[in-house]
């Protein structure tokens, strides 16, 4: 496998992992359980009925350049 092939596979990881995370989250919510999500520096517990309960303030994500 060439470096170029590896790079192509690495570029696919973010969208594929995002899709897998969303599917898992929907499945958990459909089973009646809650999930944790972070947004704007806060961790929320999200319930199947759509309620969002703030749990904890966190540091904002660190941006970095790939490569």
N, C-alpha and C positions, 0 to 999 in steps of 0.2 A: 504494500500500500504506500503510495507516494505522500509526500507532505501536502500536496494539493488536495488529494483525496481526504486526508485527515482534516484539513481546513474546512472542506465542504461539509463533512460530518459535524464538525464543531459548530459551524454556522447554523445547522439545523436544530441543535440542542435547545436554544431558548424558546422557539415557538412550539416545539414538540413537548417540552417539559411544561410550558404554560398550559397547553391544551390538556395534558394529563392531569395537572393540578386542578383545573376547572372541572373536569369530569369527576375526579375523586371528591371534590367539594360538593358538587351536585348530588352525588350518590350518598354521601354522609348526611346531608340535609334531608334528602328524601327518606332516609331511614329514621328520621326524627331526632337526630343528634345535632349538636352545635359544632361549629368550626371556628378556628381563630384566624383572623385576618389583620394585617397591618395596613394603615393608611394615614398619611400625613403625620407620621411620628407617634401614632397611637395604636396599640393592639386592642382589637375588638373581639368579643365573642359574638358570633352571628348565629341566630336561631332560625329554625325552619320557617317560622312565621315572618321573617324579615327583620325582627328586632336586632339592633346592634348595641351591645353594652360595652362601653369603654372599660378596659381593664388596667392598662398601664401605658405611661408615656415612655417612648424610646427615642434613642438617637436617630436622626435621619440617616438614610442609607448613604454610603460613601460611593461616589462616582469614580470610575477609573477607566482608563483606556485599555481596550483589549490588545493583546500582543505583548 
